[in-house]
Amino acid sequence: MKKNILVLLRIMIGFAAFFVILLIERAGIPYKAAEGNSLIVDIDKITHYKEASGQNRCLLIIDSGDENSVKASEEFKQILIDIRVPFDIADIAEQIPDPTGYDKVVMAIKHLTSFGEQILDYTTYVENGGKILFGLPIEREETLDIIIGKLGITDVSYELIEVDYFDPEEEFMLGSTDVPYAIEDYYSSSMQVNLDESSEVFATCGSTPLIWRRKYGDGYFVVCNFGYCEKAYRGIYSSAYSLLDDVCIYPVINAATFYLDDFPSPVPKGDGKYIRRDYGMDIAEFYTNVWWPDLLSLGKKYDYPYTGLIIETYEDQVSGELKTNTDVADYYYYGNMLLNAGGELGYHGYNHQPLCNSDFVYTVDLGYKLWEDDDEIRDSLTELIEFSTGLFPTARLQVYVPPSNVISKEGIEIIDNEYPEITTIASIYTSVGDTYSQEFDVDESGMINTPRIVSGGVKDDYMRITAFSELNYHLAASHFMHPDDLLDEDRGAALGWESISSTIEEYMVWINESAPPIRHLTGSGIAGAVQRYTNLVIDIDQREDGITIKADGLIDTAYCLVRVNRGQLGSVQGGSLTYIKGDLYLLEITDSTVEIEYTK
């Protein structure tokens, strides 16, 4: 009996949908569901997972006896993995390693005392052509005094100095502006130093040099006097690393994506305090007549397609038979306009309850319920998929965004193992509370991870420097927002839509001006870009008369960021070079062998 009722209900929904389609078409919005600009390839094409190749190995030196070094070493490991540098790890708490035979050395340490006079082996190594990156501010100790002049330091204090912003030289990094990048929760973290005239400074905080390079003999020292070694600032450290070689080349994603969480979804009824204040409209009128037209206009003006993430209902039911939403007119109206504008749709949730069963323990109370068990989680996903594909049968929905970026291990496993139509999980890059923090990568199961980097329309120093860092690290930008941001003071509602939309526009302009070659992609588009980025293995042979790159794992095209510290690049075979700014270029690889003319 229950099954017959469900079948009848589905039929009724189908008839209702048909009439809605007719109404929409008569309103001038044809029913058209595009597949978006998906680049996703089959799982069997992914055979590499950020593997590094080549003979030029790097030595990463850590100190397991120092908590700062332990934390920093995790960041440097990930950086070297992402930029495809083969490396070995040596712990000075066990023994002092020999740098002989390594192309580069990265010091993820603050204290040099353990080296004693053996530190001179490292200066000799550099004098003979080696390259060392001091990745953290160095504490003033006797061993530092032995090499102080070789690093270009003429004077150094025993006290560290507060660094409250990062100000890169205009041509050094993408996204450099007249306004330095402020640091939240700053503290005394950097060496107070003066440098000699032979030192090249690339970033400062007032009179404090934060990144500099010093030639010594045939090699180079690079010092990163920036003491905030965490995920949000990886692009600063990778940029410092890129100053070591004559030419530094590493894979990047090359994609910018804008997500609309909870869209389409049930439109709240009634008034929003600040919407009524500024526009004299209720919420539904505002969405239709202001918010959505403004976003469409911004997307068209700056050539950004949106990825909308569907919520079926805002009921907080987490057990029992899930009711199908039959009020679908708004879904057709907004969904088809989004698709017709070149965007795509993905999944957000049956409701806004994260996929966490009764065993999950929230460390922060977000007011959410727990699903009774894994079967209830499965039912919610099945209902969401049937609802969404029923509304947009010719669209291909592949991206899942967890509600509030929260999802349990069990929820991930269920999606991964049982819902092959979901190829991508897009959560968040930097972790807050119980959120699911991701790397840009592909799991061995084939699941693609595409974390979102920044959100909303409130100007925020932490998000600003994180966006700047990621643009230089992965050549990636991503942003998400919600229609109901205008209903929540914590998300800037009191500022008003004019202010919020202006901030979003500023971000779009900043991306376009900072990295003109960056591709504007949908959620599945950046997922495909991450597949190609993950699968690329590059072996670089750099000579005085040319550069040869062997690209294993090339699916069709891939991208690398190129910094030319010394010399000049010429013609390219097997790809193309696009100048960006300063010493930075974007290399598009189209063949498994790339030849670049180079004059030192």
N, C-alpha and C positions, 0 to 999 in steps of 0.2 A: 504493500500500500504506500509506504513512505517513498519507495523508489519511483512509483508511478507519479506521485505528487511532484517529485524532483524533476522528472522528465517533462511534465506539464509546465512546471515553472520555467524550465529552460526554453521551452517552445514559446511561452508567453513573452519571455525576455527577448527572444529572437524577433517576434513580431513587433514588439515595442522598439527594438533597435532599428528595424526596417523603417518604421514611420519616422523615427528621429532622423535617420539618414535623409529621408525625403525633405523633412523640415529644414535640415542643415543646408541641403543643396539649394532649396528655394531661398535661403538666406544669403546665398552667395559663397558658401564654404563647401566646395565639392568634396565628396567622400573619397579621399585618396590617402593611402597609407604607404609611405615610402620606407625603404629599408635603411635609409641613412647611408653614411659613408663608411660602412663596416670594412675593416681590413683584416678581420680575424680569419686565421687559417686553421686547418685541421690539426688536431693534437699531434698526429704522427710526424708533422713537419718540424716540431720542436724537439731537437735532439741534443741541444747544448743549454746549459744553465749558468750563464755568466762565467764560462771557463776562460782562463788566461793562457796565453801561449807565448812562446819566444824565449830566448836565452838570457835576456837582460833582466835578471831577477832583482828584486828589492829586498832589503833586510829591514824588517819592522822591529825596533827595539822597544821593549816594555819593561816595566818594573812592577812585579806582582806584589811587592811590599808597600806600594804607594797607591792608595785608593784613586787618586786623580789619574794616575797612569792607567790603572785597570779600566776605568770608565772611558778614558780617551782611546785606549787601544781598541775597544769594541767599535768605536766610530771609524778609526783609521782602517781597521780590517774591512769594514763594509765599503768604505771609500775605495780601497785598493781593489776589492772584488768588482765593484761597479764600473771602475774605469779600466778594468782588465789588466791589472799589473800583477804578474806572478811574484809571490813574496814568501819569505821564510820569517819565522818569529823567533826572537831571542830574548830571554828574560835575564836582565842584569842581576836579579836577586839570586840567580844560580851561578852565572859566570859571565865575564865580559866577552862578547863575541868578536871575531876577527872580520872586519869589513871587506877583506881582500876577496876579489872575485865577484862582488856585487856591483851592479850598475848604479844603484842609489841606496841611500839609507834614510829611513824615517825614524826620528827619535820621538816616540810618544811618552816622553819622560820630562819631569821638572827638575830632578836632582842629578847632578853629574858626579857627586862625591865618590860613588862606587868605582868610577873609572880611574881615579887617581891620575898618575902620569900616563896611563894607557890612552888617555884622551888624545895624546899626541899622535898615536897610531891613526886616529881618525882625521886629524888635520893633515897628516902626510898622505892619507888616502885621497883627500880632496885636492891637495897640491898636485897629485899625480893624475888628476882628471875625474875623480869621484864627485858625487853630488850628495849633499846631506840637507834634509829638511828637519829643522828643530820645530816640531809640531806644537809645542806648548811653551809658554813663558818659562824661562830658566831661572831657578832660584840663585841668588847671589851666594856663591860658596867658593871655596879655595880653588876647586877644579875649574870653575868658570873663569876665574882670573887668569888661568894658564893660557886660555885660548881667546880671551876677550877681544884682543886686537884683530885676530884673524876673522872674527865675525863682523868686523866693522864698527865695534862698539868702542867709543872713546871714554865713556863715563857711564856707570850704572850704580843705582842706589840699592841699599839693602831692603828698602821698603817697596812694596808693590803700589801701583797707582790705580785709581778707579777709572774704568773705561765705560762710558755711558752711551757711546755711539760708535759706529763703524763707518768711516768715510773713505771709500776707495778712490784712487785716481781715476779721472774721467775715462781714460782709454783702457783701464785694466780689466774691468768686469762689466758684463751686460747689466743694464738697469741702473748704472751710476747716474745720480741726479744731483742737483744743487742742494738738495736736502739730505743730509746724512741719515743713516739707518740707526734709529734709536734702539737701545737695548733695555728691555724691562728687567727689573730686579738686578741692576748692575751692582758690582762690588769691586774691591781692590783686587785686580786680577792680572795686571800686566807689568812688565819691567819698566822702570823709569830709566831711560837710556838716552844718550846722545850718540850720534853716528858720524863716521868720517865721510869725506866727500866722495869716496869710492862706492859707498853703499847706495843702491837704488831702492827708493821707498815707494811702495805701491798702495799702502793704505795707512791711515792715521786716525787718531782721536785727539784733536787739538795738536799739541806739540809732541805727542807720544806716537812713535812709529809702531804700527801693528803688523805690517808685513814688509820685509825688505830682503834684498838679495845682495850678496857680496862675493865677487870673484876672488879666488885665492889660488894662485898657481894656475893649473890647467882646469881646475874644477870650480864648483860653486857651493856656497852656503845659502840657504834660504831660511829665514827665521820668521815663524808665525807667533808673534807676541800678542796673540788673541786668546784669552783664557777661558772662553765659553765653548768647550768642545762637546757639543751635543748635536742631535740629529738635525735640528732646525738650521744649523750653521754649517752643514757639511760642504756647501758650495764655496764657502770662504776657504776651507782647508784644501779642497780639491784645486781651487784656483792657485793657492800657494804652492801646492805640489807641481802644478803645471809650469811653474817658473824654472824648474830644474833643467829640463832638456833643451837642446837647440830648437827642436820642434816637438811639441807634445800633442798627441792624438789619442782621443778616447771616445768610445761609443756614447751616444745620447739618444733620447726618445724623440725629441723634436715634435712636440704636440702641446696644444692648449685646448682645454675643454671646459665648458660651463654646464653645470647640472642644476636642474630645478627639482629639488626633493618635494614630495607631497604634491606632485603635479602631473596629470590631473588627479583630483581628489574631491570628496564632497566639499562644496563651498560653504563655509560657516554662515549661519543665518544671523541677522541682527546687525548691530553697530560695532565698530571698533572706535575706541575713544579718539585716537589721533587721526583716523581716517575721517570721522565726522568733523573733527576740528578743522582739518585742512581742506576737505573737499565737499563737505555737506552731503555725503553719500553713505549708504549702508555698505557692508562688506561686498556683497555680490555685485552691486553697481560699480564699486571701485575696481574690483578684479577685472570686470568686463570692459569698462570704459577708460581706465587709467593704467593700472598695473600691467596688464597683459599687452595692450597696445604699445606702451612705453618700452617693455622688454623686447617685443618684436622689432621695434624701431632701432633699438640699440644693436640687436643681433644683425640686422640688415646693414646698418651703418658701418659696423666694424667687422662684418663677415664672420660672425660666430653662430654656428648652429647650436641649439640647446638640446640637452638630453633630459627628458621629463621622466620622473619616477613615480609610478602609479601606486596610490593607496586606495583600496576598495571602500573601506569604511573607517570611521573613527570610534566605533564601538570597541570596548576593551574586553570583549569576550575571548577567553583563552581555553575553553573546553566545550565539549558538546558539539551539536550540529551547527555549522557556521552558515549564517544567512547570506544569501546572494544579494548584493545591492542592485535594485531594479531602477533606481533613479539615475539614468545614464546620459541625460541630455548634455550636461556640462562636460562629460568625458569626450563625447563626440565633438563638441564645439571646440574645446581647447586642444584636444589631442590632434585633431585633423589640421588645425591651424599650425600647430607646432610641426607636424610632419610635412605639411605643404611648404613650410619655410626652410626645409632641408634638415630638420632635426630628427630625433628618434626617441623612442619610448623604451623604458626599462621597468624593472620591478622594485618596489619599495616595501610593500607589505600588504597582507590582507587587511590588517589594521596597523596601528603604530606601536604594537607591543613587540619588542625585540625577540628574536628566535632563541630564547633561553628557557630551558625546562626547570622543573622544580628543584633541581640540584644546584642551580646557579645561585651565587651569592653576590649581590650588588655591594660594592664598597661605597658607592654614592647613591643616595635615594633619589631616583628620578621619577618616582611615582608610577612605575610600571609594574604590571603583573607578570607572573611566570606562567608559561604554558604548562599544562598539567603533566604532559610527558612528550616523548619524541613523536608519537603518532599524531598528537594534536598539532605539532609543528608541521608535520607532513601535510595534514589536512589544510592548514592555512596556506601553505605554498601551492598546493594543488588548486584550491579555490581561487587564489590570486591569479594563477596562470590561466585557468579556464575563463575567468572573468575578463582578463586583459586581452587574450587572444580572440575571445569571442567578439569583443568590441572592435579590434583591429586585426582581422584575420590575415591580411597580406603583409603586415609589418613583422619584422623579426626582432623580438625582444630578447636580449642576451645579457643585459647588465643588471645585477642586483645590488642595491644600496641598503645596508641595514638601517632600520629606524634609529635615529640618534647615534648612528655609527657604532651600535652595540650589537654583538652577536656572540653566542657561545661556541665553544669548540664543537659541540654536538650539532649545532645549527649549520656550521660550516661543512661538517662531514656529510650531513644529510643532503645539502645542496650539491656538494661535490660528487657524491656517489649515486644520487637518485634523480637528479634533475639536469640531464645533459643539455637542455635548452639554455640553461644559465651557464655561460662560459666565463663570466667575469664578476668578481666582487669588488666594488668600489667603496671602501670605507674611508679611513682618515690616515694622514701621514704621521702627524705627531700625536702621541697618546695623551688623553686627558681622562682621568677617572677610569671608567670601565670600557672606554671605547676600544675598538679593535684597530690597532695600529699596524700598518702594512709597509712593506717595501714595494717598489715597482719591480715586479718579477712574475715568473710563471712557476707554479708548483709542479712537481714531477707528475702529479695527477693530471696536469693540463689546465688547472684553474688559473686564470689570469688575475693578478692583483694590481689594481689601479687606484691607489689612495688619492683622496682629494686633499689639496694643500691648504687652501684658505676658504673662508666662508663669509656670507652676510655682506652688509653694507655699512658697517661701523669701522671707522678708521682705527686701526689697532697696530701698535708698533711691532708686536711679536709676529703677527701675520705678515706685516710688510717686509720684515727682514727675512722671514721664512720664504716668502715668494721670491725675493731677490736671490736668496741662496739656491733655491731649486732651479731657477732659471739658468744659473751658472753651472749647476751640478748635472742635472739631467736634461737641460734645455726643455723643461716641462713647466706648464702652468695649469692649474685647475682650481675651480671655484664652485661652491654650491650655495644655494639660498633656498628659502621657503616662501610661498605666498603669504603665510601667516606671520612673517617677520614683523609686519606692521601691526601685529596684535600683541607683541611681546616687548616690554620695555628693555629686557635684558638683551634683546637683539636689535635695539635701536628704534623702537616704535616711536618714542617721544621725539626723535630727530625729524621724523616725517619722511614720506616717500621721496620728496625732492632731494633731500640730503642723501638718502640711501642710494637712489638711482644715480646720483652724481658720483658717488664713491665707486659704484660698479663700472660706470663709464670711464672714470679715471684709471681703473685697473686694466680695462680693455685697451685704452690708449697706451698705457705704460708698456704692456706686453708688445703691442704692435710696433712701438717706437724703439723698444729695447732690443727686440729680436725680430726684425722684419721677415726673415725667412721661415719663422715658426709656422707649422701647419695648424689650422683651425679644424679640430676634429670632434666628432661626437664621442659618447662613452664607449661604443664598440670600436670607433676609430682609434682612440688612444690605446685601447686594449690590443688591437692588432699591432700598433706601434711598439708596445711593450713586448709582444711576442718576438718581433724582429730584433729589438734591442737585446733581449735576453739570449737569443739564439746566436748572436754574432760573436765570433771568435776572431780576433785580429792578431796577426803576427807582423810586426813592423821591422823592416830593415832600413835603417837610416844611414845614408852615406853622405860624403861631402858633395857628390854630384847628383844625388837623387834619393827618393824614398819609394820603397816598394812595400805595399800592404797586401798580405794574403788574407782574404776574408773567407773564413770557413763558416758554415751555417747561414750563408746569405740566402734568404728566401726569395727576394726580388730586389728590394732596395733597403738600405740602412744608412744611418747617419753618424758622423763623428764630429766633435768639436775639435778644432785645430788652433793651437797657439804657436805662433812663430816668434820665438825669443831672439834668435839670431839667424841671419840669412834671409833668403827670399824664395818664394815659391813661384813656379812657372806653370806650364801646361799640365793637364791631367788626362790620363787615359784610364778608362774603367770607372769613371765617375766624374764629378764636377765640383768645383769650389765656388762658394759664394762668400764674398767679403761681408763681414758684419760690422766690426769696429776695431780700432787699435790694432792689435796683433792677432785678432780672432777671426776665424773663418768657419763656415759650415761645409763639411765634406759630405756629399751624397755618393754613396757607393752603389754601383750598378753592376759590377763584375767581380768575380772572385779574386781577380788580381788588379790592383790599382797602382799605376806608375805616376809619380809626381816629380816634375823637374824641380831641382833644388840647388840653389847657389848659396854657399856659406859666406 
